[in-house]
Amino acid sequence: MTSKEQVKIIMAREGLTAKKLAEILAEKTGKHYTQQSLLHKISLSSFRYDELETIANIFGYEISIIKK
């Protein structure tokens, strides 16, 4: 599953817009996130692992790496 798909799943489950997620990320991390920058990362599936992990942790999700 791509980071794009993972972020979209979290957003759908939590009822978040890109704007709201950007606001929450900026508040929690102290870094600058905008709706546009977040949409760009989603469209390119270009989240760093630590960003994806932060998003998951904020909303109570866990990322797992499972050997096939």
C-alpha positions as CSV (number, residue, x, y, z in Angstrom):
1,M,0.0,0.0,0.0
2,T,1.4,3.4,-0.9
3,S,1.7,6.3,1.5
4,K,-0.9,8.1,-0.6
5,E,-3.4,5.3,0.0
6,Q,-2.5,5.1,3.7
7,V,-3.0,8.9,4.2
8,K,-6.3,8.8,2.2
9,I,-7.6,6.0,4.4
10,I,-6.8,7.8,7.6
11,M,-8.4,11.0,6.2
12,A,-11.5,9.1,5.2
13,R,-11.8,7.3,8.5
14,E,-11.3,10.4,10.5
15,G,-13.5,12.6,8.3
16,L,-10.6,15.0,7.6
17,T,-10.0,17.4,4.7
18,A,-6.5,18.1,3.5
19,K,-6.8,21.6,5.0
20,K,-7.8,20.2,8.4
21,L,-5.0,17.6,8.3
22,A,-2.5,20.3,7.4
23,E,-3.6,22.4,10.3
24,I,-3.3,19.5,12.7
25,L,0.1,18.5,11.5
26,A,1.4,22.1,11.7
27,E,0.0,22.4,15.3
28,K,1.4,19.0,16.4
29,T,4.8,19.2,14.7
30,G,5.6,22.9,14.7
31,K,6.4,22.6,11.0
32,H,4.8,24.5,8.2
33,Y,2.1,22.5,6.4
34,T,-0.5,24.0,4.0
35,Q,-3.4,22.4,2.2
36,Q,-1.5,22.8,-1.1
37,S,1.7,21.2,0.2
38,L,-0.2,18.3,1.7
39,L,-2.3,17.7,-1.5
40,H,1.0,17.8,-3.4
41,K,2.5,15.1,-1.2
42,I,-0.6,13.0,-1.5
43,S,-0.8,13.3,-5.3
44,L,2.9,12.3,-5.6
45,S,2.8,9.8,-2.7
46,S,5.9,11.5,-1.5
47,F,5.6,11.4,2.3
48,R,8.7,10.6,4.3
49,Y,8.3,7.7,6.6
50,D,8.5,9.9,9.7
51,E,5.7,12.1,8.3
52,L,3.5,9.1,7.7
53,E,4.3,7.7,11.1
54,T,3.4,11.1,12.7
55,I,0.0,11.2,10.9
56,A,-0.7,7.6,12.0
57,N,0.3,8.3,15.6
58,I,-1.8,11.5,15.9
59,F,-5.0,9.6,15.1
60,G,-4.1,6.4,17.0
61,Y,-3.0,4.2,14.1
62,E,0.1,2.0,13.9
63,I,2.2,1.3,10.8
64,S,3.3,-2.3,10.5
65,I,5.9,-3.9,8.3
66,I,5.1,-7.6,8.0
67,K,7.3,-10.1,6.2
68,K,5.5,-12.0,3.4
